[in-house]
């Protein structure tokens, strides 16, 4: 039990302490509203897209994405999203809050937590499955999040303009970064390879300066966003948001993984999937990891309730040490670990 707790703690604690650092800097007046707004814009338009591009580009080839498992994941995420939409429609009449609740229902911190957790739980095989699922899941997260946050936004009109919605999705920096990375994977399949298995052209080999810039922005993305998130925490708002925060945490940490893992078990029973330790190790962080810091940045930038989104990231990150330990122990009892 202690070993399981320490595993969960070591995964989540760095994120918590980076947010605490941001909160400390804000209390010391290192950050003000103007600086935070500018830095949020920098993170949203440059650092996070670099991370999204890198996650997809690092796949060796497009064929590394398992089609059957990817299809199952999209179906399961759609079901979780629809459940989140129904819950949001019942619990609040504030459109800016509905988008945040729906986003928290399906969107996990898979880009940051997924690979590390899959590696720890499933070894090299778990890490390989996690890497192959990064592209489809993160693309789903971002496209659906943009749609939800656009529809339920203070900036939106009562009648949603389909053309404006399409423009909003296609011009989103995160979506553009991932589409560009997929194009690179497609092109890579047609690039000649020498006898050592090295392609005739790659960013790292032929444009090392550009590749280095992308990698540095990628390294910067997660810590910067977490520090900025912590700097914008306002505990005085917890009281009025308490009910929605409790609901959002239950959705993200309990209901979403329960639905996702139950659907995986049903797919396994029906012969659609062959669940093993590697796949389960990739699915658990996909469904059960906390809300990502990027979700709060997106919500704020797109006119939704940024405070609810920030508090959601803080509390899901904190409580995920307990929830992830619970899911790991449960799966271990079933026989996967």
Secondary structure, 3 states (H helix, E strand, C coil): CHHHHHHHHHHHHHHHHHHHHHHHHHHCCCCCHHHHHHHHHHHHHHHHHHHHHHHHHCCCCHHHCCHHHHHHHHHHHHHHHHHHHHHHHHHCCCHHHHHHHHHHHHCCCHHHHHHHHHHHHHHHHHHHHHHHHHHHHHHHHHHHHHHHHHHCCCCCCCCCCHHHHHHHHHCCHHHHHHHHHHHHHHHHCCCCECCCCCECCCHHHHCHHHHHHHHHHHHHHHHHHHHHHHHCCCHHHHHHHHHHHHHHHHHHHHHHHHHHHHHHHHHHHCCCCCCCHHHHHHHHHHHHCCCCHHHHHHHHHCCCCHHHHHHHHHHHHHHHHHHHHHHHHHHHHHCCC
